[in-house]
């Protein structure tokens, strides 16, 4: 199916003097090229949208089944708030995928509280008017486009706030919650193709690297230390060979591990 | 409320500072590569809102690590935005071995279409085959 998808796209280049051919043979990357390869969040860390797009190949997932009860947002620990914000952001994506406006609002209530505590710039929110309108009108495709466009505004605000460390924790929280959700969906209707999506050794390694690069003060946070330890065990679970298909039990173990961290992040102080 | 959560949702997508277009040259290359990638938006590919700026010369390619999902189809596109270079985009597995992909080459623009059989780490290489050193912008699309 994917081959067909690519082949059909080549036709789009037809009026551009395309030199497209169906395959290519190149020399392997040199040791220096591998060593100096650039890792950049904007391209190296896949978006939740890519993950969801992949899992939807096997049929429309039951997104609402992965909702969870509201979490406590009373913590004053900024690291915990950032991790929690990440998990809530993942919840928001699930609500959008489920086309559930009410759930978006429910999650948004908690996100609002955390975002205020983390001093996310109000100026960033100005662009959201059209997003709100799209959501009210169930215009989900346009909503996704507008969401993408909002990113640059968010970027500016984060730079202004010098909160790059918090961004790392937000993305880790989001990935953990996303993994919990995706493994849950895989377990509901297990098939090998979906299970293979869970292979992400380099991604977890990258996130771990970012975690260990955080300032010492944040690294000493008890919750951050717990998350870091738990990520070690998760890294082993997602570091299987390319030809291995995770069994139901292996997916279940990963689901349990991800759920454990999500709960630890969401627990009250 | 909704706009706040959706704005916050964007936080998890926005984690790079190198993707900002700081110079006129970067703005031009990004504009050109977005225009280039628009060719397959009509085929259902979604352009990821993230990019990488690098510099290439004939003896100094640039390699970027990406994590892909099996089942998805990807197009990696790059452009220098100038009219004299010949770019090439190629894809490699996590060991640096070449994989089978669909190449496209047209002067200052180049692309590689790839559908991974296995999820995980891959490398995208942007090389300059002809021309003077130049700044390029790399983006990717998926469906």
Interface residues (C-beta under 8 A of the other chain):
Chain A: X2 X3 X5 X6 X7 X8 X9 X10 X12 X13 X16 X17 X18 X19 X20 X21 X22 X23 X24 X25 X26 X27 X28 X29 X30 X33 X34 X36 X37 X38 X39 X40 X41 X42 X43 X44 X45 X46 X47 X48 X49 X50 X51 X53 X54 X57 X85 X86 X88 X89 X90 X92 X93 X96 X101 X104 X105 X107 X108 X109 X111 X112 X115 X120 X124 X125 X127 X128 X129 X131 X132 X135 X136 X143 X144 X146 X147 X148 X149 X150 X151 X152 X153 X154 X155 X158 X159 X164 X167 X168 X170 X171 X174 X193 X196 X197 X198 X199 X200 X201 X202 X203 X206 X242 X243
Chain B: X1 X2 X3 X4 X5 X6 X7 X8 X9 X10 X11 X12 X13 X14 X15 X16 X17 X18 X19 X20 X39 X40 X42 X43 X44 X45 X46 X48 X49 X50 X51 X52 X54 X61 X62 X63 X64 X65 X66 X67 X68 X69 X70 X71 X72 X73 X75 X90 X92 X94 X95 X96 X97 X98 X100 X101 X102 X103 X104 X105 X106 X109 X112 X113 X114 X115 X117 X118 X119 X120 X121 X123 X125 X138 X139 X140 X142 X143
